[in-house]
């Protein structure tokens, strides 16, 4: 998927400052800080690119020039593909090098793992969608959400302020309030939002489906149970989502049940995809 947005200068400057709060000590000590040079970033392995715009912006923030085109985030590339070239002073190249490289490697790992999960799911059902939870590494939301979008997934929820998801932990406080009245209460309070209810069995799913929930989210249920709930939903305007342990190894089986949405945290554990960096002095 194409690049959805770029992290802010505040976020990128924080990464740069964290790595070099007082400049590049080695370049200063060697007396090479002002010498001109060039730095190229290439994909070491096949991957879905993510973070190239941020890496380029880091260069600009440190006074470097962008030479040529920047490979857009969301692009699937082969080993050796040139992603970005920056030129400028040696000290500035070294200040950008590692923050830009690691950002692209970690973001590319999430984006690539997302694309692999989506591909596995669509072998079971070409129309299924993948949504990723908010269980990313704390502090990494901006980059993690960009990465899953670039990999072809959607955010399951960006936080508890933007969606209505009724857990068993909410229902523990409802007392004797019937499910249909709970759903009605939510729809009256938030008339433009869907009501999602997470359940752990086919019987619970039927109860909340009959109560008018817009989405039933099945937590850690087997594909057989999911298939039963999908059949029960029939032609109702109620989507079935599968959550809890969904990964590239079982996504095809879950998608084949007819569930419309697979919810997963697995892409956030995707191994970083190596980005090779070469730095050389400018000729002439």
C-alpha positions as CSV (number, residue, x, y, z in Angstrom):
1,X,0.0,0.0,0.0
2,X,1.3,3.6,-0.7
3,X,2.7,5.8,2.0
4,X,-0.2,7.1,4.2
5,X,1.7,9.8,6.1
6,X,5.2,10.8,7.4
7,X,6.2,11.1,11.1
8,X,6.5,14.7,12.4
9,X,9.7,16.6,12.6
10,X,9.3,16.6,16.4
11,X,9.4,12.8,16.4
12,X,12.3,12.6,14.0
13,X,14.3,15.2,15.7
14,X,13.9,13.3,19.0
15,X,15.4,10.2,17.3
16,X,18.3,12.1,15.9
17,X,19.0,13.9,19.2
18,X,18.8,10.7,21.2
19,X,21.6,9.2,19.1
20,X,23.8,12.3,18.9
21,X,22.9,14.9,21.5
22,X,26.3,16.6,21.2
23,X,27.2,15.8,17.6
24,X,29.5,13.1,16.1
25,X,32.5,12.8,18.5
26,X,34.4,10.5,16.1
27,X,34.1,12.7,13.0
28,X,35.1,15.7,15.1
29,X,38.1,14.0,16.6
30,X,39.3,12.8,13.2
31,X,38.9,16.3,11.7
32,X,36.6,15.0,8.9
33,X,33.4,16.7,9.9
34,X,33.2,19.1,7.0
35,X,34.4,16.8,4.3
36,X,31.7,16.0,1.6
37,X,30.4,12.5,1.2
38,X,27.5,10.4,0.0
39,X,25.4,7.7,1.7
40,X,23.2,5.1,0.0
41,X,20.5,2.9,1.6
42,X,19.7,-0.4,-0.1
43,X,17.4,-3.3,0.7
44,X,19.6,-6.3,1.8
45,X,16.7,-8.7,1.5
46,X,13.3,-8.7,-0.2
47,X,10.9,-6.6,1.9
48,X,8.0,-4.1,1.9
49,X,9.7,-0.7,2.3
50,X,8.6,1.5,5.2
51,X,10.2,4.6,6.7
52,X,12.0,5.8,3.6
53,X,10.3,9.2,3.8
54,X,11.3,9.6,7.4
55,X,14.9,8.7,6.6
56,X,15.0,11.3,3.8
57,X,13.4,13.9,6.1
58,X,16.1,13.1,8.8
59,X,18.7,14.0,6.2
60,X,17.0,17.3,5.4
61,X,16.8,18.1,9.1
62,X,20.5,17.7,9.4
63,X,21.4,19.7,6.2
64,X,21.9,16.9,3.8
65,X,20.7,16.7,0.2
66,X,18.5,14.0,-1.3
67,X,20.0,12.7,-4.5
68,X,17.5,11.1,-6.9
69,X,14.2,9.5,-6.0
70,X,13.1,8.1,-2.6
71,X,11.6,4.6,-2.8
72,X,8.1,5.1,-1.4
73,X,6.9,3.3,1.7
74,X,4.6,0.4,0.8
75,X,6.7,-0.7,-2.2
76,X,7.7,-4.4,-2.3
77,X,11.3,-4.5,-3.4
78,X,14.0,-7.1,-4.2
79,X,17.4,-7.5,-2.6
80,X,19.8,-4.7,-3.6
81,X,17.1,-2.2,-4.5
82,X,18.3,1.4,-3.9
83,X,16.0,3.1,-1.4
84,X,17.6,6.5,-0.7
85,X,20.7,8.4,-1.4
86,X,21.9,11.4,0.8
87,X,24.9,13.7,0.3
88,X,26.5,16.4,2.5
89,X,29.1,16.8,5.3
90,X,30.6,13.7,6.8
91,X,29.5,14.6,10.4
92,X,25.9,15.0,9.2
93,X,25.9,11.8,7.3
94,X,27.1,9.9,10.4
95,X,24.4,11.6,12.6
96,X,21.6,10.4,10.2
97,X,23.1,7.0,9.3
98,X,22.0,4.8,12.2
99,X,18.7,6.4,13.3
100,X,17.5,6.3,9.6
101,X,18.7,2.8,9.0
102,X,17.2,1.3,12.1
103,X,13.9,3.1,11.6
104,X,13.6,1.6,8.1
105,X,14.6,-1.8,9.3
106,X,12.1,-2.0,12.1
107,X,9.3,-0.4,10.1
108,X,10.1,-2.6,7.1
109,X,9.9,-5.7,9.4
110,X,6.4,-4.8,10.5
111,X,5.2,-3.8,7.0
112,X,6.6,-7.1,5.5
113,X,5.1,-9.3,8.3
114,X,1.8,-7.6,7.7
115,X,1.9,-8.2,4.0
116,X,2.8,-11.9,4.6
117,X,-0.1,-12.3,7.0
118,X,-2.5,-10.7,4.6
119,X,-1.3,-12.9,1.7
120,X,-1.8,-16.0,3.9
121,X,-5.3,-14.9,4.9
122,X,-6.3,-14.2,1.3
123,X,-5.4,-17.7,0.3
124,X,-8.3,-18.7,2.4
125,X,-10.6,-15.9,1.3
126,X,-9.6,-13.2,-1.2
127,X,-12.0,-10.7,0.3
128,X,-10.9,-11.0,4.0
129,X,-9.4,-7.9,5.7
130,X,-6.7,-7.9,8.3
131,X,-6.7,-5.4,11.2
132,X,-3.8,-5.0,13.7
133,X,-4.3,-4.3,17.4
134,X,-2.7,-1.5,19.4
135,X,-0.4,-4.0,21.1
136,X,2.7,-2.4,19.5
137,X,5.8,-1.5,21.4
138,X,4.9,1.4,23.7
139,X,6.0,4.7,22.3
140,X,6.1,3.4,18.7
141,X,2.5,4.0,17.7
142,X,3.1,6.5,14.8
143,X,5.6,4.3,13.1
144,X,3.8,1.0,13.9
145,X,0.5,2.2,12.5
146,X,2.2,3.5,9.3
147,X,3.9,0.1,8.9
148,X,0.8,-1.9,9.1
149,X,-1.0,0.4,6.7
150,X,1.9,0.1,4.2
151,X,1.7,-3.7,4.6
152,X,-2.0,-3.7,3.6
153,X,-3.8,-3.9,7.0
154,X,-5.9,-1.5,8.9
155,X,-5.7,-0.4,12.5
156,X,-8.1,-2.5,14.6
157,X,-8.5,0.5,17.0
158,X,-6.1,3.4,17.5
159,X,-7.1,3.7,21.2
160,X,-10.1,3.3,23.5
161,X,-11.4,6.8,22.6
162,X,-12.1,6.1,18.9
163,X,-14.1,2.8,18.9
164,X,-16.8,0.9,20.9
165,X,-15.5,-2.5,21.9
166,X,-17.4,-4.3,24.7
167,X,-15.2,-6.7,26.5
168,X,-16.2,-9.2,29.2
169,X,-14.3,-6.8,31.5
170,X,-17.0,-4.1,30.6
171,X,-19.9,-6.6,31.0
172,X,-18.7,-7.4,34.6
173,X,-20.1,-4.0,35.6
174,X,-23.5,-4.2,33.8
175,X,-25.3,-6.2,36.5
176,X,-28.7,-7.3,35.2
177,X,-28.8,-5.0,32.2
178,X,-29.9,-7.2,29.2
179,X,-27.5,-7.3,26.2
180,X,-30.0,-5.6,23.9
181,X,-30.4,-2.6,26.3
182,X,-26.6,-2.4,26.6
183,X,-26.3,-2.2,22.8
184,X,-29.1,0.4,22.6
185,X,-27.4,2.5,25.3
186,X,-24.2,2.6,23.4
187,X,-25.9,3.4,20.1
188,X,-27.8,6.3,21.7
189,X,-24.6,7.7,23.2
190,X,-22.5,7.2,20.0
191,X,-25.0,7.1,17.1
192,X,-22.4,7.1,14.4
193,X,-20.2,4.3,15.7
194,X,-20.4,0.5,15.4
195,X,-20.8,-1.6,18.4
196,X,-18.2,-4.4,18.6
197,X,-18.6,-7.1,21.2
198,X,-15.8,-9.6,22.0
199,X,-17.0,-13.1,23.0
200,X,-15.4,-16.4,23.7
201,X,-18.0,-18.9,22.5
202,X,-20.7,-19.5,19.8
203,X,-23.4,-19.2,22.5
204,X,-22.1,-15.8,23.6
205,X,-21.9,-14.8,19.9
206,X,-25.5,-15.7,19.3
207,X,-26.6,-13.7,22.4
208,X,-24.9,-10.5,21.3
209,X,-25.8,-10.9,17.7
210,X,-29.4,-11.1,18.6
211,X,-28.9,-8.0,20.8
212,X,-28.0,-6.0,17.7
213,X,-24.2,-5.8,17.9
214,X,-22.6,-4.7,14.6
215,X,-19.5,-6.8,14.9
216,X,-18.9,-10.0,16.9
217,X,-15.3,-10.5,17.8
218,X,-14.4,-14.1,18.5
219,X,-11.5,-14.4,21.0
220,X,-9.3,-17.5,20.8
221,X,-12.0,-19.6,19.1
222,X,-11.2,-22.5,16.8
223,X,-11.9,-22.2,13.1
224,X,-14.8,-24.7,13.6
225,X,-16.5,-22.4,16.1
226,X,-15.9,-19.4,13.9
227,X,-17.6,-21.2,11.0
228,X,-20.6,-21.9,13.2
229,X,-20.9,-18.3,14.1
230,X,-20.5,-17.1,10.5
231,X,-23.3,-19.5,9.5
232,X,-25.5,-18.2,12.3
233,X,-24.9,-14.6,11.2
234,X,-26.2,-15.5,7.7
235,X,-27.4,-12.4,5.9
236,X,-27.6,-10.2,8.9
237,X,-25.7,-6.9,8.9
238,X,-23.3,-8.2,11.4
239,X,-19.6,-8.8,10.7
240,X,-17.6,-11.5,12.2
241,X,-14.0,-10.8,13.4
242,X,-11.5,-13.3,14.7
243,X,-9.0,-12.3,17.3
244,X,-6.5,-13.9,19.7
245,X,-3.5,-15.8,18.3
246,X,-4.1,-15.0,14.6
247,X,-0.8,-15.3,12.6
248,X,0.5,-16.2,9.2
249,X,0.4,-19.9,10.1
250,X,-3.4,-20.1,10.8
251,X,-4.7,-17.1,8.9
252,X,-5.7,-19.1,5.9
253,X,-7.8,-21.5,8.0
254,X,-9.5,-18.6,9.8
255,X,-10.2,-16.7,6.6
256,X,-11.7,-19.8,5.0
257,X,-14.5,-19.8,7.6
258,X,-16.0,-16.8,6.0
259,X,-15.1,-14.3,8.8
260,X,-14.8,-10.9,7.3
261,X,-12.0,-9.6,9.6
262,X,-8.9,-11.1,11.1
263,X,-7.5,-9.2,14.1
264,X,-3.8,-9.7,14.9
265,X,-0.9,-8.4,16.9
266,X,1.6,-10.7,15.2
267,X,3.1,-8.2,12.6
268,X,4.5,-6.1,15.5
269,X,6.9,-9.0,16.2
270,X,8.1,-9.1,12.6
271,X,11.9,-9.4,12.4
272,X,13.5,-6.2,11.2
273,X,14.4,-6.3,7.4
274,X,18.0,-5.4,6.9
275,X,18.9,-2.2,5.1
276,X,22.5,-2.0,3.9
277,X,24.2,1.4,4.1
278,X,27.3,2.5,2.3
279,X,29.1,5.8,3.0
280,X,31.9,7.2,0.8
281,X,33.8,10.4,0.4
282,X,32.7,12.6,-2.5
283,X,35.1,12.4,-5.4
284,X,36.8,15.4,-7.0
